Amino acid sequence: MLSAEEIMQLIGSLIWLLAGVGVFIVGMNFMSEALEKSAGEGMKKMLGRISNNRFSGVGIGAGVTAIIQSSSATSVMVIGLVNAGVMTLMQATPIIMGANIGTTITGVLVALKNDYFNMLMYLFAFAGVMMEFFKREKIKIAGLLCSGLGLIFVGLNVMSSEDAFGNPLVESMFQGIFTVIDFPLLLIFVGVIFTALIQSSSAATGVVITMVGTGVLPLDLALFIVLGANIGTCVTALLASVGANANSKRVALIHFTFNVIGTVIFTAIVWIFNEPMIDLLVSIFPGDDPMSLQMRVSVFHVIFNVTTTLVLLPFVSHLVKYSCRVIKDKKSVETAHTLKYVDDRLLTMPPVALMQVKKEMDHMFNLVKENISLSFEAMETESLENGEKITAGEAVIDFTNSALTQFLIKLSTSVDARDELVIGSYFHVLNDLERIGDHAENFYEIATEMSKKKIAFSDKGQSDIKKMRDKVMRMLEISKDAFDNLNKDGLPELTILEDEIDGMKKELISSHFARLAEGGCSMEVSPYYSSAVSGLERVADHLVNVGYSIVNPIGSQKE
């Protein structure tokens, strides 16, 4: 029986141990957040190279995860891209495999720690905190990275100190526990539960490596816990797929299946060939010093993930087919509007999210262009057959404006100063596109009212409106090219056309009243004619705003 004093010491050591784990996880989160922000352009380039090549997919997955130090974050990002329809299952599966390789870097860093390395990391933590007081965003991000990296090792050293794992009472307690649960399947279950609770296989592996380094956990038992951690990390992806489409659920299932298959294979190998496996790791890293003990676990982690990827990479198509059989497509039903390329899961990756917002706005621009063309056609031909299409398009335009605005508000809290300007310009562009969509609907309503009353513009009036319409359509092409491709070459022409349309508005209204005085035009069409001309002039104003948004992201907008 333990005395009261020993019980208090044990409780104190366990609290110290939990504090170390907490500091370690905070450091991981700090470093991950900093790397996400600083490596935004790099991630954009990596994701821009997504193809059906399996090896490049593995490389992208490993690269992105190595950058952001979180396979869970990579998995969530991939689920978001698949949910948005940007990435196929065949493209996503190798990336998920590569993410498992990228996450092993944390374990290697943890295993390399020694006294001199620890002192350097403590300095990093202090320097990082000091850098947070600077005003420049880049220095703040660098500070967050340094403090995160430093805190990881502060946490590890707290865990391995005399007050935590170094306490004989704690060592004795854990040795007693592992004596009871030394059965491989139980150890795997422990790894699954522990990783699922903290939602980070890197953190779970880091704790296991530290326990091996302090002698609390034997190597042969540690290997099974590491295997379980690779299944536990799938919990984050499984949670992220809740509420997503069928393909996103399939990505989470593939991730889970991949790790389970790898764990089953290696469990059999380690269980059957336990002694040869331990002897091999000991021969690679001989000695009883903490670094050698820790490197054996981290190298096993690397071997496990690389080997599993190499074994299952040829079976990507089979994994995809399996996931499609398990998770069926739902029958198509009428549902509320959804964004085509944007998903809230991408908020964890601001650079990628902003890239997807641009695609969503391009899609919105195409809908606006189509509605403008259809409404003009209705006014010119007096045909109302596209009414439902225009109404449906306007509903999507309104929804996209509202949904993207809300998404950008959420995103604006996690981007750097440069991207804040981009988001500011996107707010203006969304507003202008939505207003152009409203004008397109108004043009169709003009055609509808005139058709009901069986009235029409005079030939001269129709011809003048067509000339004005052609200039507006040309402006639409220029502004769309400017926004899509950041092309400034057509902006001078855009300004000239707007000035011409401003002048045409006055001329067309004057000509219309002259025809009324001469009896060449019906008074009944007068309000519709004025509305059409004024609407075209306002559309031109909005198109100038859109085109110049690339030059002056927070510039003034025309009312």
QUICOR-V274478 format. One record per helix or strand. SS is the DSSP state (H for helix, E for strand). FROM is the first residue (numbers start at 1). LEN is the number of residues. If there is no record, write none. Layout:
BEGIN
<<SS,FROM,LEN> <SS,FROM,LEN>>
END
This chain:
BEGIN
<<H,4,35> <H,40,9> <H,54,15> <H,71,13> <H,89,14> <H,104,8> <H,115,17> <H,137,24> <H,168,13> <H,184,15> <H,201,13> <H,219,14> <H,234,7> <H,246,27> <H,274,11> <H,290,37> <H,344,5> <H,350,32> <H,387,28> <H,417,37> <H,459,27> <H,491,28> <H,523,26>>
END
